[in-house]
C-alpha cells in the first residue's frame, strides 16, 4: 500500500521544474553505483565524454532513470546484461539509453506502457513508466521504446541540450 501511495504522490506531484546545470554523465554514474543490481546482471556503462553540462531537474531525472533501471532489472530475474549509454542524438539532443536483455514487452502491451496504473507485475503500481514519460515531457524531450519479446528492451530518453531547439 505504501508503494502505491508513494507512486501516486510522485505521479500527481505538481511542482515547478528545478532546473540546474549539471552533467547527465555524473547522474548516470551515481545511479549505477547506488541502485541495487543483482550480481547475475552485468552492467555496462557507455558514457560519451563529450556531453556538456546542461540544464535539468536532477531529482526528476534521477527518478525517471531509477524507474528504468529497476524495470530492466525486474525483466531479467535469471540474469542478463544492462547497458546504460549516453551520447548525442538527433537535433543536438542528449540521449540516455537504458537497454536490457530481459523478457521484452509484448506488442499488445507496447501501446499501454505509459498509461498510469498499467502493469504486468503482480507487485507493481503501474506508475513507473508514467512517471518516466511525465519527466521527459516536462523536460521537452522525447522517449523511444524498442522491444522484442524474449530478447529485451531499449528505452531512449532524448533531452534537449543547451544548443538544441
N, C-alpha and C positions, 0 to 999 in steps of 0.2 A: 504494500500500500504506500509506503514511504517513497519508493521509486516512482510510482505513478504520479503521486502528488508533486514530487520534485520535478519530474518531467513536464507536467502541465504548467508548473510555475515558470520553468525555463522557457517553454514554448510561448506562453502568453505574456511574459515579461516585456513590457514596452518601456524601454529606456533609450535615451539618446546614445548613438554610437560614440564611444570614447576613442576617437582616432588618435593614435600616437605613432610617431615614426619609429620603426624598428626593422629588424631583419627576420623575414619569414624563415630563413635557414636556421636561425638561432632557436626559434619556436619549435621547428621540426626536430632539431637535435635534442632540445629539452624534453619534448614529449616522448621521443624514442627511449630516453633514459628513465622516465618515471612511470609510463603506462605499463602495467603488469602484462607481460607477454610470456606464455608458457615456453619452456625450454624446447618443446617439439616444433616450435615455429622459428624459422631462420629469418632474421630481419636484415634487410639490405637498405641502406640509405644511399641514395644517389643525389647528391647535393651539387647544384651548379654554383660554382664560386662567383659567378658574375651577376648574381641577383643583388641589386642595390637595396638600401634601406627604402622602405615605403610606408605609407600610412595605412593602418588597420587597427581594428579593435582587438587587442591581444586576448582578452577574456573570451570574446565571442569566437574568434578563430581557433583558440585553444579548445573550446567546447566542440566545435564542428570537427576538428581533426581527431580529437579523442573519440568522438562517436564513430568516425570512420575506422579508426584503428580497432576499436572494440568490436565493431561489426566484422571486420576482417578476421580477427582472432576467433570470434564465435563461429565463423564459417569454416574454420579449419580445426575441428576438435581432435583430429588424429595427427595434426601437424601439417606443415607446408611452408610456403615462403610468403613473407610480407615485404613488399617493397614500397618505400616512400621516396618519391622523386620530386625535386624542384627544378624548374627550368623556365625558359622563355617559351611562351605560347604565341598564338596568333595575335595580331594587332597590338603588340607590345605588352601583352598581359603576362603576368607571372603565373605559371601553372604549378599546382601542387597535386601530385598524382599518388593515390593510395591503391596498390594492387595486391591481390591475394590469389592463392592457388586453391581456394576453397570450393564450396558446393555450388557457387554461382546463384544467379537469380533466374527463376523460370520466366519465360516470355509472358505468361498470363499475370505475373506479379510485377513485371517491369513498370507498367504504367501506374502502379499504385504505391510505389515505394516512398514517395514524398507526401502521401496523404497522412495527416495526423491520425494516430491510433491504428494504423495498418501495421500488422506484424505477423510474421510466420513463426515466431518464437513463443514457446509456452510461458516464458517468464519475461517477455518483452513488453514495453509500454507502447511501442509504435510511434514514439516521438523523436527518436534519434535522427532519422533521415529528414523528418520535417524540420527539425532544428537546423540541420546542416543546410538545407535549402533556404531557410529564412536568413541565416547568416550570410550566405553567398549573395542572396538578393539584396540584403542591406548594404553590402559592400559593392553593389552594382557589378557583380561578377556573373559568371556562368558556371553551370555544372553539367558534366557529361558523364554518362554511365555506360560502360560496355561490360557485358557479362555473357558467359556461356555456361549453362548448367553442367556441373561436374568438372569444370575447368577453372573457374574463378571469375573475379570481378575486378574492374579497374574504374575508379571514380576520380575524375579530374576536376579540380576547382581552378577556374581561371579568374584571377583577380587583376583589376586594372592597376598598373604601376603608375608612378607619378607622371610619366611621359605618355601614357596611353590615353586613348579617347573613348 
